Each structure stands twice: as structure tokens, then as C-alpha cells.
Amino acid sequence: MNPAADGYVLTADDNIAHAEATLAYRISDPVGYTFNFVNASNAVQSALDDALLFTAAHYKVDDILRRDRLGFREAVRKRVTELVEQRNLGIIVEQCTVDSIPPRQLRDAFNEVLKAEVNRNIALNDARTIANQVTNKASADAQGRVNLAESERVQLVNEISGRAKQFSDLLPKYRDNPQLFVQQRLTETLGRVLTNVQDKILVPESADGQTLELRYLFNRELPKPTTETPK
């Protein structure tokens, strides 16, 4: 296509593009095609030119050149078919192809725009991939923390429930004999705390109200480490 000779179309966004359309058709009414027009092929060419100009006026330049080339071609084919039927040209449209290029003076600018758009799409795809990875990881971490918190909650509830049951079981014993209950609990507690004491003797409070006396016997000597006899 030679932009200087092949003409141009005006787009819906007030831009210029060069377009060339090729129409393949079949004569369905030979008599009407031959005798109703001085030059039937020129009438078909006129319908095709009208369809091309009309359709281009309803499309933006980016859609014609890149974004929706197939849609533009199909719209031209549909429009030329309508014109052929309205003008009774006696033909059936079988195929329509459209080739569009930017103006020669703006070709480099259009290529730069296309390159920038490709890079933009790549950057957007990379960003979406990273966003999905971060979102998935955050969701997994959040679910893990929720599961851990739920486990700790169940454990704490069970522990508190166990302590409450233990308290409920000990309460009647305390009410029966508070002093004996306290002495038994004290002995058990000291036994757990002072595990290294050799002997533990508890002298309970006497009947005259004397202070409770606790006696402990610690190991006087640490046990000697056993040594192996050299062979």
C-alpha cells in the first residue's frame, strides 16, 4: 500500500489511517448485474469504499490499527453487504479483507505506542502475579494464625475446665476438715518444690496453738561420682 496514492480514512477520534479493502463476491443475478449498471464493478467498488469510510468513522484509530482489527474488518463486511442489498447490485459477498496502517509520518510514533503498551501489559501481568503470591501467602499465614489461636483457645478452655473440676472435687474435702486439708496440700506442695531434700518431716500445730514447725534434712555430702577403673 502506498499511502500517497491509496488514500486515507478519518476515524471516530479525529485521526487519520490508511486502509485498503478487498472484496470477494459471487454474481447471483447476472442479468441485473450486467444491464442495470453502466459499470457494475465500479458500483461494487463504490459500495466497498462507502462501507470502509462509514465504518472507519465509527472506530478509533487504535482499534483499527491494533486493538480490534478483526472487529473492524467484520464491521466493514457487514456494512458492504447491507449496501449491496440496498442497491440491488446482484451479487453475494463471500469474503472481505481489510489492511490498515498508520500514516507514514506517524509510523514511528505508533510503533513506540505499541511497544509501550506491550511493556505496560508485561508490567501489569508481573504485578498481578506478585500480588497473587503475596495475597496467597498472607491468606495462608492468616489461616495458620487462626488455627493456632483456635488450638490455644481449646487448650486453655480444657485447662481451665480441668482446674474447675479439680476445685469442685476438692471443695467437699476442704469443707469436711479445713485444717487437715491445708496440711495435706502444704505437704504435697513442699514435696514437689523441695525435690532434693533427703527427708521431709512435718510437725503439725500442737493443741496449745504453737507455731507450725517444719523440719528438713538435707544431704550432708554430695554423692561421690563413680569412676571407672582403668583397664
VMD Tcl script that draws the C-alpha trace (Angstrom):
set ca {
  {0.00 0.00 0.00}
  {1.27 3.41 -0.96}
  {-0.19 6.00 1.48}
  {0.43 8.75 -1.04}
  {-1.75 7.07 -3.66}
  {-4.19 4.82 -1.82}
  {-5.99 7.50 0.20}
  {-6.99 7.56 3.83}
  {-9.93 7.29 6.23}
  {-11.00 9.51 9.13}
  {-11.53 7.76 12.44}
  {-14.02 8.40 15.23}
  {-11.37 10.12 17.36}
  {-10.38 12.56 14.57}
  {-7.29 10.68 13.43}
  {-6.12 9.56 10.01}
  {-5.33 6.00 8.97}
  {-4.67 4.37 5.62}
  {-6.92 1.42 4.81}
  {-7.33 -0.90 1.86}
  {-10.24 -3.34 1.47}
  {-10.54 -6.32 -0.86}
  {-13.93 -7.85 -1.60}
  {-14.62 -11.34 -2.91}
  {-18.16 -11.79 -4.25}
  {-20.28 -14.03 -6.42}
  {-22.75 -12.78 -9.05}
  {-26.20 -14.01 -8.08}
  {-28.20 -12.05 -10.71}
  {-26.22 -11.94 -13.94}
  {-28.92 -10.03 -15.84}
  {-29.29 -7.30 -13.26}
  {-25.53 -7.16 -12.71}
  {-24.92 -6.72 -16.43}
  {-27.76 -4.48 -17.59}
  {-28.80 -2.42 -14.54}
  {-25.48 -0.60 -14.31}
  {-23.21 1.07 -16.79}
  {-20.24 -0.43 -14.94}
  {-21.24 -2.94 -12.23}
  {-17.70 -3.38 -10.94}
  {-17.47 0.34 -10.28}
  {-20.76 0.17 -8.38}
  {-19.35 -2.63 -6.22}
  {-16.17 -0.60 -5.69}
  {-18.27 2.41 -4.65}
  {-20.22 0.32 -2.13}
  {-16.98 -1.02 -0.70}
  {-15.47 2.48 -0.42}
  {-18.61 3.76 1.27}
  {-18.58 0.87 3.73}
  {-14.90 1.44 4.52}
  {-15.31 5.18 5.13}
  {-18.52 4.74 7.12}
  {-17.09 2.04 9.38}
  {-13.83 3.89 9.98}
  {-15.80 6.93 11.16}
  {-17.24 4.76 13.96}
  {-13.94 3.25 15.15}
  {-11.00 4.78 16.99}
  {-7.62 4.71 15.28}
  {-6.08 2.36 17.87}
  {-8.90 -0.13 17.35}
  {-8.49 -0.01 13.56}
  {-4.71 -0.46 13.66}
  {-4.19 -2.78 16.64}
  {-6.79 -3.44 19.28}
  {-9.79 -4.56 17.21}
  {-8.65 -5.24 13.67}
  {-10.93 -8.27 13.33}
  {-13.91 -6.34 14.63}
  {-13.24 -3.52 12.19}
  {-12.95 -5.94 9.27}
  {-16.19 -7.68 10.22}
  {-17.97 -4.32 10.52}
  {-16.81 -3.36 7.01}
  {-18.04 -6.68 5.61}
  {-21.42 -6.26 7.30}
  {-21.80 -2.70 6.03}
  {-20.87 -3.51 2.42}
  {-23.32 -6.44 2.45}
  {-26.10 -4.10 3.54}
  {-25.23 -1.60 0.77}
  {-25.09 -4.34 -1.86}
  {-28.58 -5.50 -0.89}
  {-29.97 -1.95 -0.74}
  {-28.61 -1.09 -4.22}
  {-29.60 -4.42 -5.79}
  {-26.18 -4.99 -7.28}
  {-26.96 -8.64 -8.00}
  {-24.01 -10.08 -6.06}
  {-23.42 -12.06 -2.85}
  {-20.49 -11.04 -0.65}
  {-18.35 -14.04 0.24}
  {-15.29 -12.51 1.84}
  {-13.93 -9.11 2.80}
  {-10.39 -8.37 3.96}
  {-9.10 -5.05 5.29}
  {-5.49 -3.92 5.68}
  {-4.83 -0.81 7.81}
  {-1.60 1.06 8.50}
  {-0.78 4.32 10.30}
  {0.24 7.40 8.34}
  {3.82 7.24 7.12}
  {4.87 10.33 9.07}
  {3.50 8.82 12.32}
  {4.58 5.22 11.89}
  {7.46 5.50 14.38}
  {5.20 7.17 16.93}
  {2.62 4.39 16.58}
  {5.36 1.77 16.97}
  {6.55 3.46 20.16}
  {3.00 3.47 21.49}
  {2.67 -0.22 20.66}
  {5.97 -1.00 22.39}
  {4.91 0.98 25.46}
  {1.60 -0.87 25.53}
  {3.35 -4.24 25.36}
  {5.71 -3.25 28.19}
  {2.73 -1.99 30.17}
  {0.93 -5.31 29.79}
  {4.06 -7.19 30.86}
  {4.44 -4.98 33.94}
  {0.76 -5.41 34.80}
  {0.99 -9.19 34.46}
  {4.10 -9.28 36.66}
  {2.38 -7.06 39.23}
  {-0.71 -9.29 39.23}
  {1.48 -12.37 39.69}
  {3.31 -10.80 42.64}
  {0.01 -9.58 44.11}
  {-1.45 -13.08 43.87}
  {1.62 -14.58 45.53}
  {1.54 -12.04 48.36}
  {-2.21 -12.45 48.80}
  {-1.98 -16.24 48.87}
  {0.87 -16.15 51.38}
  {-0.97 -13.65 53.56}
  {-4.10 -15.80 53.44}
  {-2.10 -18.90 54.38}
  {-0.37 -17.06 57.25}
  {-3.68 -15.67 58.46}
  {-5.29 -19.11 58.38}
  {-2.30 -20.57 60.21}
  {-2.60 -17.96 62.95}
  {-6.33 -18.53 63.22}
  {-5.76 -22.28 63.55}
  {-3.05 -21.73 66.18}
  {-5.27 -19.35 68.12}
  {-8.14 -21.82 67.98}
  {-5.87 -24.61 69.22}
  {-4.60 -22.46 72.09}
  {-8.17 -21.46 72.92}
  {-9.29 -25.08 73.11}
  {-6.24 -25.96 75.19}
  {-6.85 -23.07 77.60}
  {-10.55 -23.87 77.93}
  {-9.74 -27.51 78.65}
  {-7.12 -26.50 81.20}
  {-9.49 -24.10 82.96}
  {-12.25 -26.70 82.86}
  {-9.89 -29.26 84.39}
  {-8.89 -26.87 87.15}
  {-12.52 -26.00 87.83}
  {-13.39 -29.71 88.09}
  {-10.41 -30.29 90.38}
  {-11.52 -27.41 92.59}
  {-15.07 -28.76 92.66}
  {-13.75 -32.20 93.67}
  {-11.54 -30.79 96.47}
  {-14.08 -28.36 97.85}
  {-16.11 -31.00 99.80}
  {-12.89 -32.33 101.38}
  {-11.91 -28.86 102.46}
  {-15.32 -28.27 103.97}
  {-15.14 -31.55 105.92}
  {-11.78 -30.74 107.59}
  {-10.16 -27.47 106.51}
  {-7.07 -27.83 108.76}
  {-6.22 -31.33 107.63}
  {-6.86 -30.36 104.02}
  {-4.45 -27.43 104.28}
  {-1.75 -29.56 105.91}
  {-2.04 -32.23 103.21}
  {-1.87 -29.70 100.39}
  {1.10 -27.98 102.05}
  {2.95 -31.26 102.39}
  {2.32 -32.13 98.76}
  {3.42 -28.71 97.58}
  {6.64 -28.72 99.61}
  {7.35 -32.21 98.36}
  {7.18 -31.02 94.77}
  {9.21 -27.86 95.39}
  {11.94 -29.36 97.57}
  {12.62 -32.42 95.50}
  {16.29 -32.67 96.53}
  {15.59 -32.80 100.27}
  {16.55 -36.19 101.64}
  {13.94 -36.28 104.40}
  {10.92 -34.08 104.97}
  {9.15 -34.10 108.34}
  {6.05 -32.05 109.06}
  {5.25 -31.37 112.72}
  {1.67 -30.13 112.81}
  {0.45 -27.36 115.06}
  {0.00 -28.53 118.65}
  {-3.22 -28.27 120.56}
  {-1.94 -25.26 122.55}
  {-1.68 -23.18 119.40}
  {2.11 -23.22 118.92}
  {3.59 -22.22 115.57}
  {3.69 -24.88 112.91}
  {7.16 -26.41 112.76}
  {8.75 -27.77 109.62}
  {11.94 -29.82 109.70}
  {14.06 -30.73 106.71}
  {17.16 -32.89 106.43}
  {19.44 -32.09 103.51}
  {22.21 -34.36 102.27}
  {25.33 -33.57 104.26}
  {27.60 -34.70 101.42}
  {27.13 -34.83 97.75}
  {27.41 -38.34 96.38}
  {30.85 -39.09 95.03}
  {30.96 -39.63 91.31}
  {31.76 -43.15 90.30}
  {34.98 -43.55 88.38}
  {35.82 -46.39 86.11}
  {39.00 -48.38 86.89}
  {41.41 -48.05 84.02}
  {41.98 -51.31 82.22}
}
mol new
graphics top color blue
foreach p $ca { graphics top sphere $p radius 0.5 }
foreach p [lrange $ca 0 end-1] q [lrange $ca 1 end] { graphics top cylinder $p $q radius 0.2 }
display resetview
